[in-house]
């Protein structure tokens, strides 16, 4: 998964695996996720950091993977970036709070796509400058850390402003839609589906996962449905038949250029999803 692939593939799921666990490092690449994030940060105990760097670097040599390093401007973060930059398909920057944080990583990993994770109030306020920073591939949310930083409760409402804000700044910066955070209740399929559907309605294109059982639900939610695709084809056919001008579908729905562009994007997403 090089930079060109990151830009051209519309991923629906990002599956985390802790970098110090050899069993999971081996299994994660065959779990069915669109993308894999090898973790060197929160999922790795302090006494396993050095060992995990070597294991993740080797795994990233052999398989396309994003790598979540430790926070910028820290000795652990610097050691992580130095170890994985030659091999990572992209680097996820945790606790990203400024364009300077992005530049700190970019200087140590030239040419590597970067994925800043917005996980603090400072990061939310700086999201626009972070999105515009060179080398940023897309934004993501670290929801559990952010809720803790904001002293906020559970549910969709506390995160509504932040999620909408990241959708807007991503679009304004010309980035793909952001990636939502993990849903921590592994066995709660209904809750996962509900949250995924909610963030998709806000403009998100994907969601992170912490267990393979979550992946089929994410792929279903974030892929255009058969009904969506039928609607998109009908819109484009009507738009072309009207000479690319305003028209109506048989059910009365109004179609103009923005509606046609939405339909075209939906078909494009479907063609690029694996």
N, C-alpha and C positions, 0 to 999 in steps of 0.2 A: 504494500500500500504506500506508494510514493506520493509526492505532492500533487502530481497530476491526477492520480486516482482519488485522492481526498477531495479534490475539487469537482470531479466528474461523477462520483458515485453518491447517491442519496442514501445514507445509512439510516436505519430505523432503530437499531439497538447497539449499545456499547457495553460489553460485558467486562466487569472488573475481575482480576485475579491477583491475589497477593504475591509479590515477587519472591518471597522466601519459601514458598510451598512447591516443591518439585512435582508433586502429584497434580496439583491444579494447573501449574504452568504447562504441563503436558496435555491436560484434558481440555483446557479452555479454547484451544484453537479448533477443536472439532465439536464444539457445543452448539453451533448453528447461529451465532451472533453475526451481524454484519461487520462489526469491528470489535477488537479486543483492546482493553486497557490493562497493561501490566503495572501494578501498583508498587511504588517504593515509599509511599507516604504513610497514611494512617493505617493501612492494612499490614504493615510490617513492624514488628517489635523493635525497639531501639538496639537491642543486642544482635539483631539479625540484619541490620542495614547493609553492612559491608558484604556479607554473603549474598544478599538479595541483588545487589548491583551487578555482581558477576553473573548470576543466574539470569537476570532480566536481559542483560546485554547479549548473552548467548542465545536466549530465546528470540530476541528481536533480530538477531542475525539470520535465524532459520525461518521465522514467520513474520508477516506484516503485523505490526502492533503499534499502538500508541503507548506512551509511557507516562505515568503520573509521577513526577519527581517531588522532592520536598520543596518547601516554599523558597522563593527567591531571596537573595541576600543572606543566605544561611550557609554554613559549611556543608551541611548535609545536602542541600540543594545543589551547591556547586559540584560536589563529588558525584552526585547523581547525573547531572547534565554531562559532565566530562566522560562518564562511563558509557552513557547510552546514546549520545548525540550522533555518533557515526552510524548507528543501526536503527534508531527509532523512526517509524513512519511519521510520527508527530509527537510532540511533547505537550502534556497537559500541565499547566502552571497552577498549582493550588494557591488559595488565599491571594489571588491577584488583585492588587489595589491601585495600580497606576500603569501608565504607559512605560514608565521607568522600569517597573517590574518585568514587563515584556521585553524591553531592550536588554535588560540584564541577562535574560535567558538567550535572546537572539544573538548576543555577542559571543556567547559560549557555544552556540549551536547554529552557526551560519547555514542558511538554506533549509533548515528544518521547519516545517509548518508548526505553529504554536496554537494551543487551545487554552486560553485563559479561563479559569474557573472563578466565577463570582460567588464568594462565600462569606463576605462581610459587608457591613454597611458602607465602609469606605470604598469597597469594590463596586457596589451599586452606584454610588455617586460618581465614580470615575469610569463607568462602563462605556460612555461614549468615546472618551479618549483611548480607552483600552481597545475598543473595536476598531478604531482607525489606525492603530499602531501597525507598522510593517511586520510582515510574517504571520499575522493572525489568520488562522484558517476559519475558525468560527468560535463563538462563545459557548460556555456551558455554565450550569448552575450546580453548586454544591449545597443542596438544600438543607441537609441536616446541620451542617456547620452554620449556615446563614440563619436558620431558625434559632439556633443557640445564641448567635451573636446579637440577634434582634430581641431576644427574650420573648419570642412569639410562640403561639400555640400550634397545634396540628391542624390539618385540613387545608383546603385550597385557598381560602380567603386570605390568610396572612401573607401568602406568597403571590397574590394576584398582581399587585403593583410591580414587584420585581420582575416577574415573568413577562408581563406586558412591556415593561421598560426595555428588557433585553431584546425582545422581538423588534421593537422600534429602532434601537440603536444598531442592531445587526443589519436591518434593512437599509438604514441611512448610510452605513459604512460599506454597503455593497457585499456584505457577507451572506453566506447561507443562513437559514434559520438556526437559532440556538438549540442546544441539546439539554433536555431536562435532567434533573437529578434522579437518583435511585429511589425506588419505593421499598422501604425497609422491611415490610411484612411479607416474607417470602411465600407463605401459604395463603395469602389473601388475594386470590385471583380477581375477585369482584372489585376490591379496592384498587388494585393495580390498573385494571381496565378503566375504571371510572376516572382515576387521576390522569392516565394517558389520554383518554378522550378529551378531558378538560384542557390539558396543555396543547393538544393538537388544535383545539378550537381557537386557542390564543395565537397560534402561528408557529408552534414548535414542530420540528420535523422528526425528532427522535427522542429517546429516553435511555438513560443508563440502567444497567441491571446488575444485580449482585448474585443471581442464581440462574442457571440455564432454563429452569422451568418458567421463568418470566418472559423468555424470548418469543415464543409463539404469540402471546398476547400482544406484545409490542409490535411485532411484524403485522399482525392483523389490523391493529388500530392505525398505524402510521402508513399503511399502504392504501392507495385509492381502492375503493370497493368496485365491484363490477357495475353497480348502479352509478357510481361516480364517473367511471370511464364511459359508460353508455351516454350519460348526460354530456360529457365533454365532447364526444364525437358528434352528437346531435347539434350542439352549439356551434362547433366549427363548420359543420356542413351547412347549417342555416346561414352563418355569417358569410361564408364564401358564396352561397347562392344569392345573397343580397348584395353582391359586389363589394363585400367587406364594409358594409354600412349597417346602420341600426336596423334591427328586425325583431320578430317575435317567434318563439317556438309555438308548436300547436297548442300547448297548454296555456299560452298567454305570457310566458316568461319573456321579459325584455332582454334583448341581446345587443350589446354594442362592443366597442373595442376592448374595454377593460374586462368584460365578461369573457370575450374570446381569448384574451391573454391568460386569464385564469384557467380556462379549459385547456389551452395549449400547455401550460405549465403542469397541469395534472397528468396529461398524457406523457409529458417528458419525464416526470418523476417515475411513473410506472415503468417506462422503458429502461430507466437506469437503475432501478432497484433489482437486487439479485433475488 
